[in-house]
């Protein structure tokens, strides 16, 4: 059987998506919406993940929810509008990644489940991942991503037969460039081995435990597009990559391009909106403003001459005349006054108003 570049639809597997995290690194955006529901290239982030699952031929999806559980079903319903059959399982107390997988066991319909972290954008070939798992006869197969700087992550070496040999903590000089990409194929019987009803980390407890017990943990190594959108910097990059077509999706509302301007948004002729920026419904970008590689949620406003780069503006947020924002998150309905300058890592909480020229980090940017 062909093991790479496979486009054959995946038969006989469920998808499980973990969407119960609190998304603390993306605060304040995640105060009002869970991370997988944040508007990303015109639709909730999760719609892009679901579109990849659908394209691979998997139709039954179980969402493991906890934080703000209700909003997922409100948007996606039974999944039929997306060509899917979606079930929801709610944790009263968050069970962590492994506990969340165990908690959906009785909803699975097949012997294999493909489990996804709900905050990863990936171009991995799911057909090839599942085929590798089945060919190897593995208990669990992990998607392992080759990355340029593995020292930022724990690493996962494999032997010549493709079996995972260890789960290593982050070190300055890792022995491999393969990292856990947050997507796994589990045999259902292995999911049933996870202790029920308590917090379990799949990375820290389940996987090392499987290795200790001599079970077969396999690696599917890949180097196609991959991004964990857990931080504001990664979130804006992921959104821009979706808009420009660098990141694969079948859920983009429109053709890929330099910018995505949603219905009811206005961009003045003399404004520049580039770098895969999204201008949300009803948002406004005024003349002389420059928006690059950024995400403007619905109703956000950028006034004349302002510069917004690599930043997220929450719903109804306002950026005043000639303000400069680079690498910033502005919460819903917050206002950054005219002439303010906010730089990398700054976060403005929802409903806060920064008065005109209140903040200026340097005079020469
Ligand atoms: P941070 O708080 O910013 O670290 O984000 P997070 O809470 O989403 O945690 P992390 O990025 O480590 O989580 C990886 C994936 O697992 C995400 O898709 C989370 O939604 C999901 N996840 C984390 N904890 C839980 C949990 O207790 N239950 C469920 N169902 N999913 C979880």
Boltz pocket constraint, residues with backbone or C-beta under 6 A from the ligand:
constraints:
  - pocket:
      binder: B
      contacts: [[A, 17], [A, 18], [A, 19], [A, 20], [A, 21], [A, 22], [A, 23], [A, 24], [A, 25], [A, 26], [A, 35], [A, 64], [A, 65], [A, 66], [A, 91], [A, 93], [A, 94], [A, 95], [A, 96], [A, 97], [A, 100], [A, 116], [A, 117], [A, 118], [A, 119], [A, 230]]
      max_distance: 6.0
